[in-house]
Amino acid sequence: MALRCLYTDLDGTLLGHHGSLFRDWEGEFSMRQARTIEACHRAGVEVVIMSGRREAQVMADARLLGQTSYIYEAGCGVFIDGERTLLTGDWVPDDDGTPAEKMLAAGIPDMLFERFPERLEWHHPWHHDRHLSHLFRGKVDVAQANEFLVEAGHEDLRFLDNGAITRPVEGLDEVAHAYHLVPGGASKAKAVGFHMRARGYAPDECIAVGDSLEDLDACEYVGRFFVVANGPERDPALREAIAGRRNVTVTEGRSGDGVYEAVVGTLAERR
């Protein structure tokens, strides 16, 4: 069956050092990412970037890549050919503000900071100007955070792990992670499923690539999921989560090299 769509995370996956399209994981100049997009274009494969970044950033990247669909704020929103859909349940923008503003007004981020003192902070400066979710960094137990939200009466919110980051957090000896607080049970995986249904794609016609636990859940929707090598190298929990998932492969290459490996290898198999 022909490949019709590639879903790819941005930071740590398609993008290399410091979020560059033309740098590899070590920071050396690379054309691998651009050649990945070229290979998809030549084969008629749609590329959909999925990111925890706010929409303005993801929109700019999608335009740079020449794509008309994207997933933003960790799956809170999906944009397809000019039409925007929110996957945030009852948390929608209205006269009381955006979902992000409502969460702030309810004091939910402050509650999380109090629950995890010195282990959680805003992911400055990227936490600014968000409309649907909130972005943090640190090192906390995600299951405990979600249990805390339920106990506080916020079972309609989800705290998720979007992967290890290179920026250190003062006072933490462990590798820090990026975390998102999303409404309505939003996720990148659900957004991938939404896009697939909208396009009429079958699972075997789609692959996805990522570097985090949150990305990995998309394996439930696509035929094959590829984890770039730097993901499990930096996150033992991701390495454990991969075990037993038959449609998941860890690439030899890191970040953009791994995406290139996944795409070119899949296209070669299906000739």
C-alpha positions, 0 to 999 in steps of 0.5 A, spaced: 500 500 500 502 506 498 505 511 503 500 517 503 502 521 509 507 522 514 506 525 521 512 528 524 514 532 531 518 538 530 523 539 536 528 533 537 525 530 531 524 533 524 528 539 527 535 539 529 540 543 534 536 549 536 530 547 532 533 548 526 531 545 519 538 545 517 542 542 523 543 535 525 542 533 532 550 535 533 549 542 530 552 540 524 549 543 517 545 538 514 540 537 508 537 531 510 531 534 513 530 538 506 531 532 502 525 528 507 520 533 505 523 533 497 522 525 497 515 526 500 513 531 495 516 527 489 512 521 492 505 525 493 506 524 501 502 529 505 507 532 511 503 534 517 507 537 523 505 535 530 508 540 535 507 542 542 508 549 540 503 555 539 499 555 533 503 562 530 510 558 530 507 551 527 503 555 522 510 559 520 513 552 520 508 549 515 508 554 511 516 554 510 515 546 509 509 548 504 504 544 507 497 546 508 495 541 515 498 542 522 497 540 529 499 545 534 499 546 542 500 538 543 494 536 539 489 541 542 488 544 535 488 541 528 488 546 521 487 543 515 486 547 508 484 553 512 479 550 517 481 550 524 478 545 529 479 545 536 479 538 540 479 541 547 472 538 549 468 543 553 474 548 554 473 553 548 474 560 547 468 565 549 467 571 553 470 568 559 477 568 555 481 562 552 482 555 555 489 558 557 486 564 560 481 560 564 486 555 567 490 561 569 484 564 572 482 558 576 489 557 579 491 551 576 498 552 574 499 555 581 496 548 584 501 544 580 507 549 582 505 548 589 504 540 588 511 539 585 515 545 588 522 546 585 521 540 580 516 544 575 516 551 572 514 555 566 518 553 560 520 560 559 519 564 554 515 559 550 510 559 555 507 566 553 502 567 548 498 560 548 491 560 547 489 553 549 494 550 553 500 551 558 507 549 557 512 547 563 519 544 564 522 540 570 521 533 572 515 530 575 511 524 575 506 525 570 501 519 573 501 523 580 500 530 576 494 527 573 491 524 579 492 530 583 488 534 577 482 529 578 482 529 586 482 537 585 476 536 581 479 537 574 478 530 571 477 534 564 484 536 564 491 532 562 498 533 564 502 530 559 510 529 558 512 532 551 519 529 552 526 531 554 529 537 553 536 540 552 535 546 557 537 545 564 533 547 570 536 550 576 536 545 582 535 539 578 540 534 577 536 530 572 534 531 565 528 536 564 522 534 560 517 539 557 510 538 560 503 541 557 497 542 561 491 541 556 484 541 556 479 536 554 483 530 554 487 533 548 493 529 545 497 529 539 495 522 537 487 524 537 489 529 533 493 525 528 486 520 528 482 526 526 486 528 520 486 521 518 479 521 518 478 528 515 483 525 509 480 518 509 487 515 510 487 508 512 492 506 518 497 502 513 498 509 508 500 513 514 507 513 518 509 517 524 515 519 527 517 522 534 521 523 540 517 523 546 512 519 550 506 523 548 508 522 540 509 515 541 501 514 542 500 516 535 502 508 534 495 506 535 493 510 529 498 509 524 501 503 520 508 504 523 511 509 528 518 511 528 522 513 534 528 517 533 534 515 536 535 521 541 528 519 544 530 513 548 537 515 549 535 521 553 528 518 556 529 511 559 521 511 560 520 512 553 525 506 552 520 502 556 514 504 553 516 502 546 517 494 548 512 490 546 509 495 541 509 491 534 509 497 529 514 501 533 521 502 530 527 506 533 531 509 528 539 509 527 539 516 526 538 522 531 532 527 530 532 529 522 537 523 520 532 518 523 526 522 520 530 521 513 531 514 515 524 512 516 521 516 510 526 513 505 526 506 508 518 506 508 518 509 500 523 504 498 519 498 501 513 500 498 516 501 491 
